[in-house]
Amino acid sequence: MTDSTPGSRPPATLDSEADLRTVYADPSQTVIDKCFPRLDPHSRRFLELSPFFCIGSSRADGLADVSPRGGEPGFVHAIDDTHIAFPDRPGNNRLDTLGNIVHQPAVGMLFFLPGVEDMLRINGLATVTTEPALMDRFIHDGKPPRSVALIEIREVYFHCSKALRRSELWNPDRRLPKGAFPTLGKIVRDQFQLNIPAETIDQALEEDAKTNLY
């Protein structure tokens, strides 16, 4: 963790936008103008196809947080051109994102399409609700969500493909072979120094994923 005291600052720190512009050129007008205040047919279609996004939020203590969300393609609904909503399904009950929203409603969302290298970004203001009509939109196998996050859109734009191209995220040849990284069961066992086989923990986690997915 970086110490925030002045003496710990690395040399040549860029701590203002003017400093940053000594290194980075000004963006083109097209890059500036690509940000829109509402959904259009292309961003709506992206949402209809997307099964996964990450949401950034801010904690009350000033630290930031990013959380993944996944579901069937289109699990995020466009309510209208300036509002989207997504369900909160069973999780670990830490309430990192939802707890942040009730303190600071500003969120940033990054949507992905498997196999597509462009991404969709949506920034806006979020609220958490259990309003029945919204809850009913997200019933899955007879199970309602725990709550619904409703986002008032302020900015929508498509993000270029460079990050995914550099990472080759969708390249099947870049997938890690099984065993190249430890299972979560082994990680939990080691971190908490448990006298339990990692396989037992993995089995419990897998069962929880099956029975508490929705």
N, C-alpha and C positions, 0 to 999 in steps of 0.2 A: 504494500500500500504506500502511496506517495505521501510523505509528510507535507502538510500544507503551510508550514512555517516558512518565512521568506528565505532563510538560509539554505533551505533544501531545494530551492528551484534550480533546475539544470541550466547550464549556460545557453545563451541564444534562445531563451523562451519567447514564444510569440504569444503575447497576452492581450492583444487588441485586434480588431478587424483590420486596422491600418497596418499593423505588423504582418498579419496574414497576407495582405495584398502586396507586400514586398516580395512574397514567394509565389503567390498564385495570381494569375491574370484575372481580370474581370470576366464574369460569365457573359455569354452572348445573349442578345435580346431574346432569341428563341428559347434558350434555357430558362430565362426569367418568365417568359410569357406562357410556358407550358403548364403552369400551375393554375388550376381552375377551382372555383368555389363550389362546384356541384358535380355530380356524376353525369357522364354522357353515355351514349350507347356502348362505347368500347370499354369504359370502366365498369359499367353494369354487367357486360358480358364476362369480363374477367372475374368479377365476384361470383357470377353464376357457376363458373368452372373451378374456382379455387377451393381446395380442400385444406389449406393451411396458411396461417399468417402468424407474425410476431407482433406483439403490442408493447410499446414502450410507455412507461408512466413514471411519475416522480413521487418519491416518498416524502412524508412530512418532515423528515430530518434533512432533506435536500439531496439525498442520494437517488440515483435513477435505477430503474428495473426494467428488464425485458422478459416477456413471458410468451411461450408458444401456445397456439390454439389450433386445434384440428377437428375435422369432422367430414361428413360427406360433402362432395362438391356442391357449392352453393349454400353451405350452412350459415353463412352470413347473409342476411336478407337486406335488400335495398327497400326501405320503407317508402321513400320518395327520393327525389333528386338530391336532397340535402340531409338525409338521415339514413343510417344503416344500424342494424342490430345483430347481436350474436348471443347465443345461449352460454351460460356458465354451467358446465357439466360437473359431475363429481370429481374431486381432486384431493389434494392433501390438506385442505382447509387452512392453509397459511393465509389465504386471501391477499397475497402480495399485490396483485393488480387491482382488485376491487377495493381493498383498503386504501390504496394510493388514490384511486379515483375520488373517494369521498373526501379526501383532503385537498387534492389538486386534480381538477377534471381534465386537464389537457393531456391528450394521448397522441401517439404516433403509431400507425399501423403499416406493416409491410406484408403484402400478399404475394404468394408464389403460385405458379402453375407448374406441375411436374413436366419437365421436358422443354419448357419455354424459358428463355433466358432473360426476357424483360420482366420487370416486377411492377406492382402497383402500390403507390404510397397514398395513404389517407391520413390527414391530421385533423383533429377536431376536439370537441369537448364532450366528455362522457358522463352519463348518469347510470346508476344501477337501479333497476326497478323489478317489481313482481306484479306489475299491472297485468290482469288476467288475459286481456286480448293479445298482448305481446307474448306472454308465457305460452299461450295456446298455439302460437305459430311454430314453436320449437319442440312440441311433444314428439318423442321418438320411442317407438315400441311401447306406447302407452305411458311413458315416463316423461314428466315435465322437467325442464331445467331447474337448477337451484334459484337462478335469477337470470335476468337479461340485461346486457349492457347496451344502452342506446347512445349512439354517437351522432352529435350534430356536426356535420362536415364543414370544415373551413377551407381545406386545401385538398385537391386531388391531382395527382400527376403520375405519369409513367416514368419509372427509373430505368436508365440504360442498362445494357447487358454486360458491361465490363466486369463487374464483380463475379457474376456467375460464370462468365467465360474464363476468367483467371482461375477460378476454383475448380472448374469442370465438374460442378456439383451433380449434374445429371448424367455424367459419363459413367456407364456401368463398369467400365474397366478400372475406375478409380475407387470402387467400393472396397472397404477393408475386408479382408478374409476373416471368417469366423475365428475368434480367439485372439485376434490382433489387439483387442482392447478388452479389459476385464468386464465381466457382467456387473450389473448394479448390485447383485447379491454379494459379490466379492468385495466391491467397493464399500458397501455398508458394513460388512463383517470387519474389514480392516479399519475403517474410520472409527467404528465404535468398539473395536477390540472385543468382538463377540466370540464366544466359544460355541459357534453354530456353523455347520457346513454352509458354504456359500450356496450350494445347490438347494438347500432347504429354504433359504431366503428368496432365491430366484423363483422357486415354485410358489411361494406365498404371494410374491409380487405378480406373477403371471395369473394366478387365480383371482387376485383382486382386480387386475385389468380386465378379466373376462366378465366377472360378476358385477363390477361397479363402473363399467364403461359409460353407461348412461343413467 
